[in-house]
Amino acid sequence: MIFKLTDDQEAIKTMVQNFAEKDLAPYVDEWEEKEIFPKEAFKKIAELGLFGLTCPEEYGGTNMGSLTSAIIYEELGKVYRAMSYLSISNLVCFLIYKNGNEDQRRKWVVPLAKGELFGGFALTEPNAGSDAAAVQTSAMKKGDDYVINGSKIFISAGGEADVYTVVAKTDKTKGAAGASILVVEKGTPGFSFGKTEKKMGMCSYPTRELIFDDCIVSKDHLLGDEGKGFRMIMEALDGGRINIGAISVGLAHAALTKALNYSKERVQFGKAISEFQGIQFMLADMATEIEAARLLVYKAAYMKDQGLKVTKEAAMAKKFATDMAMRVTTDAVQILGGYGYMKDYTVERYMREAKVGQIVEGTNQIQRVVIARELLR
Amino acid sequence: MNVVVCVKQVPDTESVIKVKPDGSDIITDDLKYVMNPYDEYGVEEALQIKEKFGGSVTILCMGPSRVVETIRTGLAMGADKAIHLDDPALEGGDAFATAKALAEALKGIEYDLVLCGKQAVDDDLSQTGQTLAELLGFPHASLIQKLEIADDNKSATVHCQVEGGLAVLDVSLPAVLTTQKGLNEPRYASLPGIMKAKKKPLDTKDLAALGLSADSVGCAGSKTIITKMTPPPERAAGKVIEGEGPQETVPKLVQLLREEAKVI
């Protein structure tokens, strides 16, 4: 086993780190506070090639592979947790690249990979989240078109994204086997956005409802075959879960760094609180857990790059890393004490941001179901 | 336009620099190295010139094998090729000895312009660019903040920072220009750029390839010798002037500035 990044990975890590510290870090608090979607920052990220991580060069991408992507997401997560939106746009890019035909790739994958178009992923509904087979949004074939009806909730970058991969039933009599994926562009008649949700964290990108009211798209917007939607999603989600794990490792790292620095400066009873064993043990546990999570994430990513099945490993990495980030950020707030609870000290934001990791890309309860299913196979 | 950019690898500007106990050098064990920030302006300017006029951008860098990382950064930003001067005899050179090696490396290369950072942020000598120009026999301008190449590529107009203002100069090309903050905003290496960097030509030259003798370069060929390094004295804690309102504190401040700091 070799625990060493390649020269290219080191160079990429340094580049992303420099970019994040210079072009993101100074502005994140303001974006979060004022709920500003930093489209310009995302455009810069696109210039660096980070929107095309999941598709090859001939479609404008960089095809970085899972491990290099994880390293990138970890670095971004250290500075700006809401950068997980990038993972969503990359997921949309991957879905269309993997399952689309040549025309669809040219039409959507190329501009998505260049960041000229932003992607949105629409699965969750009021009555279908973890139980994805319960999707009620329908897409009924009518001549050469599909007529979409229904609504999707909690859609990241809803209204800001240009191209949405929408999971809808093309056969309402079936469960998962009746689901398909259609590409719907912003501005299509019958496709509108509901209210922008008020969230606990990650306020710099909008989370909105998508409403389809007799929204008509041509049959060229169907990805692959009817009824294959869930298989496509499951494949894409393995990668997405690794990315969420990686971002959570970065977030926890940021929280530990703040807690470490603070503990060395904060003097109580005549000495820095870092000299008290109670604080030292907390710091040691935080660092150990971060390292363990990082290794799980890297291993899942490495296996994926080898073409191995990683459903179990990706679920483990996602579950462990996001639970870990929740604990570590909570402890960081604890170490900063009263200051930690104040918005000026950022760690409370980390704690709010950590929570979402335990919920998205399949709740951590669902991850356990996935892991157990693989174990009991 | 073919542009050569001289690049130096320096310790990261955020590193904590410690001097060896015997004062002979700094401790380099845990240092992280980066491209000298002023050289980044040079690389960016060269890339913009290439984008406008065509031609090529060559990175020229001297130093041990670790500097290859910095060379690759330049290639990843978009430079076409690089020359790496790597020989133990080149180590420890001052600005003169360094310029001599660089000048020698430039022989036999076709170029219209040489760009150097105005200074390296490690030893802050600010001499290599000018010395290089003298050795090559080309005109030079320092601390440039704006560069306009004439359409015939035979001359350029440069804006140089001078005390209290700007000096606008016309220089014939080839020339050596040293780049200053404000010239441009250096780009980041992109992902495709990083992936392509490794495949770009990197020509490593030792002393024999340069055709120089060991006593003419490096420490042996230097005009100056560093006899001792000492860390700067630790900064004393600040002074808080106490009192009720400005009526009380300002006279105290004035008194301290006059008697203690002796600045007014």
Boltz contact constraints between the chains, C-beta under 6 A:
constraints:
  - contact:
      token1: [A, 8]
      token2: [B, 194]
      max_distance: 6.0
  - contact:
      token1: [A, 11]
      token2: [B, 194]
      max_distance: 6.0
  - contact:
      token1: [A, 12]
      token2: [B, 194]
      max_distance: 6.0
  - contact:
      token1: [A, 15]
      token2: [B, 188]
      max_distance: 6.0
  - contact:
      token1: [A, 15]
      token2: [B, 189]
      max_distance: 6.0
  - contact:
      token1: [A, 19]
      token2: [B, 188]
      max_distance: 6.0
  - contact:
      token1: [A, 48]
      token2: [B, 188]
      max_distance: 6.0
  - contact:
      token1: [A, 48]
      token2: [B, 190]
      max_distance: 6.0
  - contact:
      token1: [A, 49]
      token2: [B, 190]
      max_distance: 6.0
  - contact:
      token1: [A, 49]
      token2: [B, 191]
      max_distance: 6.0
  - contact:
      token1: [A, 49]
      token2: [B, 192]
      max_distance: 6.0
  - contact:
      token1: [A, 62]
      token2: [B, 191]
      max_distance: 6.0
  - contact:
      token1: [A, 62]
      token2: [B, 192]
      max_distance: 6.0
